[in-house]
Amino acid sequence: MMAFRHVAIIGLGLIGSSVARATRRALPEVRITGHDADAGVRETAARIGLADAICETAGEAVRGADLVMLCVPVGAMAAAAGGIADDLAADVVITDVGGSKESVLAALRGVLPDAVIVPGHPVAGTEYSGPEAGFATLFRGRWCILTPEEASDPAPVARLRAFWEALGANVEIMTPRHHDLVLAVTSHVPHLIAYSIVGTASDLEEVTQSEVIKFSAGGFRDFTRIAASDPTMWRDVFLNNREAVLEILQRLTEDVTMLQRAIRWGDGDTLFDLFTRTRAIRRSIIAQGQDDAAADFGRSHGETGNAASDSMLTR
């Protein structure tokens, strides 16, 4: 299997910059070029030596590349594809890192009807953004989901799988629709809940400023961490995966109503059974290596606790 020789990264935020760092560490022979629509981001990326070349235009970045990775918000995929369409090599593989897959595939196929497109989604990240937020080990031991079209040539899919595995990721193949439903459960709706709870606390200003922030327990602190994620990216995810998100939200609404009824009528057995089942799910996530069992989610409680805790967020 021929390795990629030249990887072009369009979008140099957390994920794009992490791809660049991970590629440089794992595949030092690969040429890396990059572009970001934000001139300030390009300046920062050039200053820190993120790639072999930081280009002023997306077209310049993709010339000669045999892998182009679009690391832009899902709502910007069509525009990003349009910006590179005239400069792509004939045999280039186009992929992305977006959190919704049916909409991304449709957007890319609409602009690049004859291109080799293998959509992807590395299920990894932090609440930080920008080219300086990335790190080479972000994908190590994490899942990367590839969602090729049903009639796709298996060779480019295999090459992209090998690329992500070289960066340390575990790779899974599934259909775009199945991906969107799974991620609505595991990522999108949990983010929506976090945004909602933190927003509710903010609306209660007299409580928020005097009590909620000062006495934040671990649960609320974890919600605020999730709710600090990039607003543009998550706005686009919800708008582009609306069907799956709304389906899961309806199920969640029904389950919350059931819990409301159990609390109202003092049905402790129902509450205990649910809490026991969800505790087992947490343990299975740890057993599969998707988190660790560090007490208090790895927070430090020493004299340098705040700094240590902050550093844990970038694991």
Secondary structure, DSSP 8 states (H G I E B T S, - for coil): ----SEEEEE--SHHHHHHHHHHHHH-TTSEEEEE-S-HHHHHHHHHTT-SSEE-SSHHHHHTT-SEEEE-S-GGGHHHHHHHHGGG--TT-EEEE--S-SHHHHHHHHHH-TTSEE--EEE----S--STTS--TTTTTT-EEEE---TT--HHHHHHHHHHHHHTT-EEEE--HHHHHHHHIIIIIHHHHHHHHHHHHHHHSHHHIIIIITTT--HHHHHHHHHHTS-HHHHHHHHHHSHHHHHHHHHHHHHHHHHHHHHHHTT-HHHHHHHHHHHHHHHHHHHHTTSS---GGGG---STTHHHHHHHHTT-
